[in-house]
């Protein structure tokens, strides 16, 4: 039942020339339910509530007007929210240009320490980027929704207050959606659309958890195709603009870190426009709804709670499938190369075992040479100079029991070689790029690319390779 207080307020505002749109927004901001507001407008002789969304062109025009009018505020909020991400991109770029050459000319332990410092700083920046991203997102939506635009500090203060409910609601939405994906995919797809506006519900309507998700679902119900179409048009119109802004930088430089930095800067400028566009979709979907307050029943809590419990399992299954498929592909490649030599040929298996031992021993010698160089500031004249301080004894070839070939060419250059048996007999030497081609290597550079000589499991090889790649 509509209260007399509500209808009297609407009538008085109309008498003063206030539009129905302004009356609607004012009532919603002070906490009136959208269904009561719409019914109040109707009972007071108002217009019929919305039955469909405005056209995409109308939404774009309205979004552009708000974006242009309040660009300074929106850009400032987006810039602060993206500051950690920008710092991360800049850090990666500077590391590639400045720190990498220094680390590459260091010893084995310099490389390892530098790698962990790099990973540590990157982790901190990623964490800050996530926190600032959420807080900035809230601050931006709050500012867009406010009829009188707040100061930036006020907006970020609101972001901090709503950070916890927003994160919890996002986690809950993610778990429920992934649980839906586990059940024949379709439920997960539907849920991802239903919960799309939950963040706006948290910020504007101060709801959280299942209540926010169900309100978003109510707005999106039977409106999914309208929302998808408007986003599709926006994407088609914006992609050419984005590419035109990026192409000059791609032509001028091939540095991936610099291109990533440019993309981040473009996102800071364009990002608020997309959020305004989404906010308008949310606002008009909200106005189209004339139902009562959303009440989450016990049955719904149990049902969606089960979906949430299935979420981690779905994520684990997907990760497992990715790993499994990757190992199948790798296994098929290996089997095609080695089946004739290893699986049915004992001699081939023995040869592979010998080569694995050679790789391990070359790495052991290489590490000892690096440590020797750090202490003595010169290369050992022969491998025997490493005994017993840097290595207990000099390894020998597992098949011939001959010493590995080591030559000191002076000026910090050396050659360390072994005769390998697979896939074909060949002499392989450590070079400055860690390859199989005979050549010279500076001892400090040779330590950078020792992965090819590590007899360790694939995952550890991949981890070390990624660390190396960060400094190339």
N, C-alpha and C positions, 0 to 999 in steps of 0.2 A: 504494500500500500504506500502511495506517495504521501510524504508529510506535507502539511499545510505550509510549514516554514519554507520548504524547498520551492513550492509553487509561488509563494508570495515573493521570495527573493528573485525568482526568474522574471516574474511580472514587473517588479520594480526596476530591474536592470533593463528590460526591454523598453520600459517607459522613458528611461534616460538615454535611449538610443544605442545601447550596447548590443553588439551582434550576438547571435546564438553561439557562434564559434568561440567568442571571447568568454561568454557565460559558461560554456561547457568546459573550457580549459581552466577557468578559475575554480569551478566546483571540484574538478578532478584533482587539482593541486592541493586542495585542503582536505582531501580524503573521501569525498563522496564516491560511491560505487558508480561505475560507468552506466550500468543498467538503470539505476535509479535516476541518474541525470537525464538519460535519453527519454525515459518515461515522463519525467517532470517537464521536459521541453515539449513533449507531445500533448500532455494534459493541459499545458498552458497555452495551447494553440500554436505550438512551434512547428517547424518543418519536419518532414519525415526523415528519420535517421538514414545514414548512408547504407546502401546495399552493395556497393562495389567500390573498388579502389580508384583513385584518379588515374588518368592516363600516364604513361611513362614520361611523355613530354612535359605534362603539367608538374609531375614530381621533380623532374630535372630542373625546370625553371624555378620552382620554389626552393629547391636545395641550393641552386646557384645563387639566388638572391640572399639567402641566409649566410652562405659561405662567404660571399663577397662583402656583405655588410659587417660581419664579425670575424673577418679573416685574421686579424692580429691576435685576438684571444684564442681562437681555435689553433692557429699555427704555433703559438707559444706553448700551449698545453701539449700538442703533439710532439714538438721539439724536445721538451723535457722528458716526456714519456719514452721517446726514442733515443735519449742521450746515451744510455748504456749500450744499446745496439750499435749506435754510431761509433762509440769508443771501441767496441769489439771489432768492428770492421777496420777502423783506423789502426788498432793494435796489430791485427793480422797483416795489414799492408806494411807497417813499419818493421814488423818482425821479418817479413820477407826481404825488405830492402836493406835493413841495417843489422839486425841481430843475427840473421842466418849466416852471412859470411863469417862473422866472428865465431859463432858456434861451430860452423863446419871446419874451421881451422884449429879447433881445440882437440883435446884428448877424448878418449871414450867416455870418461866420467863427466867431462864438460858437456858433452852431447846429451847424456842421460839427464844430468841436473838441469840443463837448459830446457830440455823437453818437458820435464815435470813442472818447472816454473811456468812455462808456456801454457800447459794444460791447466794448472792451478788458476792462473789469471783468467784464462778463457772461461773456466767454470764459474768463477765469481761474477764475471761480466754477464754470462748467460743468466745466472740467477737474478742479478739486478735487472736485467732486461725483462724478465718475466714479471717481476714485482712492479716495476715502473710501468710496464705495458698495461697491466690490469688496472693500476691506480689511475693512470692517464686515460684509459678507456672510460672508466667511471666518470672522471672529471669532465671529459669531453661531452659525454651524453648528458650529464647534469647541466652543463652550460648550454647545450643546444635546447634542452627542455625548458630552461628558465626563461620566463617572459622578460624579466629584468636580469641582464647578464651579470653573473657574479665576477668578483675579482679572481685572478688565477689561483691565489693562495687559498681562497675559500673553496674553489672547485677541487683542489687537490686534497684539502682537508676532508671534504665529502668522500673523495676517492679512498682515503685511508679508513674512514669509518665503515664503508661498504665493502672493503677489500675481502674480509673474511667471509661474509655471506655469499659474495659473488664467486669466490674460489670454490667454496663448498658446493654451491649450486652447479658450477661448471663441472666439477669432479663427478657429482651425482648424475648429471646429464650424460657425461662421457661414458660412465660405467653402464647406465641403463641402455644407451644407444649401442654400445659394443655387445651387451648381452642380447640385444635384439638382432644384431648381425649374426650371432651364433645360431639363432633359430631361423634358419632358411633365408637370411639376408633381408627379406622384405620388411619385417618389423623394424630393423635397425635403420633402414632408409627412411621409413615413415617418421620414426622418432627424431631423426636428425633434422627433418623439416619442422616437426611439431615444436621442438625446443629451440628453434632458431632465434626467437625474440626473448628468450628467458633473461638475458643480460639486461635488456631494456626494462623488463618487468621488475628486476631487482632494484635498478637505479630509480626508476620513475614511480613505481607503485610500492616500493619498500617491502616486497615479498621475497621469500627465499625458499630453497629446498623444493620439495614436491609441489608446493603451492605455486611457485614461480613457473615451474615446468608445465603444470596443468593450465595455468592462465595463458601461457604462450601457445599451448596446444589448442585451447579454445579459440584463440584469435586466428590460428593457421588452419583450423579445420574447414575444409571445403574452399580454402583460399590459396592452397599450395601452388596451383598452376598460375594464378594471377601474380604471385610473388616471383615465381621462377621466371615468367615471361619478362617482367620488368627488370630483373637482374640480368637476364640475357641481353636485353637491349642496351642496358648500361655498359655491360662488358664489351659488346661489339663496338660501341661508340668510343670507349676509352682505350682499347688496345692500340689502335693506330697512333693516338696521341702519345701513349707511353713509349711505343717503339720509336717514334720520331725523336723523342727527347733522349733516348738511350743510344740510338745508332751512332751519333758522332763520337761518343766515348768508346764504343766497340771498335770503330774504325781507327781511332787514335791510339788505343792501347789494347794489349791482349792480357793485361794483368787482371786476373779474376777478382782479387781483393779490391782493386780500385773500382771495377764495374759493380761489385756488390755494394760498395760505399755509395756510388751514384744512385743505384736502385733504392737504397735506404733513404737518401735525400729526396728522391722523387716521391717515395711513399709518405714522407712527412708532409709534403706540400699537398698531395692529392688525397691522402688518407682521410682527413676531416670531411671532405665532400662525400665520400662513401658512407661514412657514419651518419651524416645528416640525411642522406637518401634512405638509409635503413630506418632511421628514427621516424621519418615521415611515413614510411610503410607501416611501422608499428603504430604510430599515432592514429592513422586512418583505419587500420584494422581494429584498433581499440574502440573507435567511434562506431564501427559497424556492429559491435556486439551490444545486445540489449538484454542479456541474461542477468541473473542474480550473481551473488558472491560465489566464488569457486570453493567448494568444500571437498577435501580429499577424504574419501571413505576408508574404512579399515581394510576392505577388500582390495582397493586400489593400492594402498600402502604395501600390502603383502605381495600383490602381483608385481608392482614395479620394484619392490625390494628384491624379489627373486631375479628380475632382470639385472639389477645392480650387482648381485652376487655372481651372476654369470659373466659380467663384464671382464674381470681379471682373467677368467678362464679363456674368454674369446681372444683377448690380447695375447695370452701365452700360446694359444693354438696358432694364431697368425704368425707370430715370431718363429714358432717351431716349424711351420710350413715353409717359411722363407729360408730358414737355415737348411731344412731337409732338401728342398729343391736345389739350393746352392751346392750342397754336397753331392747330390745326384749328378748335377752337371759337371762338377769337378771330377767325380768318380768316373763318369763316362769318358771324359777326356783322357784320364790316366789309363783307363782300361784299354782304350783304343791304341795307346802308344806302347803299353807295357805288357799286354796280355801274353804276347808270344814270347817275351823275354823273361817275365817274372812269374806269372801264374803257373806256367807249365814247364818252366826251365829252371831247375835248381841252380845251374851255373849263373844264370841271369840274376837270380835272387842274391847269390853270394856277391856278385859284382856290385849290385846296388848297395848292399851292406858295406862293402869296402868304401864306396864313394861317400856314404853317410859318415863313416869314420873319418875319412879325409877332410870333409867339410868341418867337422868338429875340431879336428886337430889344427887345421889352418886358422880357424878362428881363435883357438887357444894361443897359438904362436903370435898372431896379429895383436891380440890384447897385450901380451907380454912385451912386444916391441913398442907399443904405445906408452906403456908404463915406464919402460926403460928410457924412452925419449924424454918423457916428462922429468925424470930424475937427472939424467945426464946431459940433456939438451943436445944429444947427438944420436946417430943411428948406431946399432951394434954392427961391428965389422963382420961378425959371424954369429950364428945362432947359439953357439956354445957360450957366448958372452952373457946370455940370459940366465945361465945356470950358476948357482942354485937360487939366487935372490928373486928372480922374476918368473922362473919356471923350474919345477923340480927336475925334469929331464926333458930332452928334446924328443918329441914324438917321431915315429918312423912310419913309413908306408905300411899299411896292414897286410899287403900282399907280398911285396918284394923286400920289406924290412929295410929299404934304402932310405937315406935321409931326404927330407924335402929340400927342394932347390931354393936357396936364398942367396941373393946377390946385392951387395951394397954398392951403389953407383956414385955415392957422394952427393953433396948438396941436398941432403934430406930425401934422397930418392932410393928406392929399393925395389926388388922383385921377389915375390914369394910364390912358388909354383908347385904343382903336383900333377901326376899323370892319372887322369880319371879313366874309368872303364865304360861308363854309360853316358848317353845312349850309344856312342861310338868311342873307341879309344882316342883320347885327345889330351894335350897338355894345356892346363888351365892355370892362369895366374891372376892374382889380385891386382886390380887396376883402380885408378881414381874414380871410376864409375861402377866398381863392383861387378864388372862383367866377366866374360870368359875369354876375352881377347888378350893375348900377350901384350904387356906394356909395363910402363913404370908408374909408380904411385908415390905421392908424398905421404909420409907416414901419418900426418895429421888428417889428411883427406881420406885416406884409405879406411879409417875407422867409421866414416859416415855411412858407407854402403857395404856393411858386412852381412846383410840379411841373406844373400844368396848362399852364404857359407854356414848358416845356422841349422843344425840338425834338431830343430825344435818343432812342436806341433804347429799346425797351420795358423791357428788363432793368434798365437804369440808372434808369429812371423808377420801377420797382418797388422797387429798392434804396433810393432816396431817400425814397419814400413810406413804406417800413417804418421808416426812421430817424425821419421825422416822426411816425409813429403812436406811436413809443415815448415821445414827449414830449407826447402829447395827453391 
